[in-house]
């Protein structure tokens, strides 16, 4: 089966065709496109960026992200978990907000001081 993708590894946005049976990629300009195409059909992952509620700061929400990509099918569940928490100011950029979110081995970190 051939799956068509647009590569997001660099600004080129190559139109890839990935043979899911043979794990062969065409249409890539660089080797990152080949790696992206194979990963996207075998184990798609994403970095989740969102916000959590914060008390005692000048703002009501704190921007956060997963430190590393997590399996794409866990994105919405990750956001649901983050919607349940409230952190207290002060927070420094890089502080761990949740360790090992959803048993992925990946921490959720703050992306700014607040």
MOBELBEL-V133541 format. One record per backbone hydrogen bond with DSSP energy under -0.5 kcal/mol. NH is the residue of the N-H (numbers start at 1). CO is the residue of the C=O. Records with the same first field share a line. If there is no record, write none. Layout:
NH->CO ; CO
This chain:
3->1 ; 18
5->16
7->5 ; 14
13->10
16->5 ; 14
17->26
18->3
19->17 ; 24
20->1 ; 18
23->19
24->19
26->17
33->30
34->30
35->31
36->32
37->33
38->34
39->35
40->36
41->37
42->38
43->39
46->70
49->47
50->64
52->62
53->85
54->60
55->87
62->52
64->50
65->109
66->48
67->107
70->46
72->44
74->71
75->72
78->74
79->75
80->76
81->77
82->78
83->79
84->80 ; 81
85->82
87->53
89->55
94->110
95->92
97->108
98->108
101->106
103->100
104->101
108->98
109->65
110->95
111->63
114->91
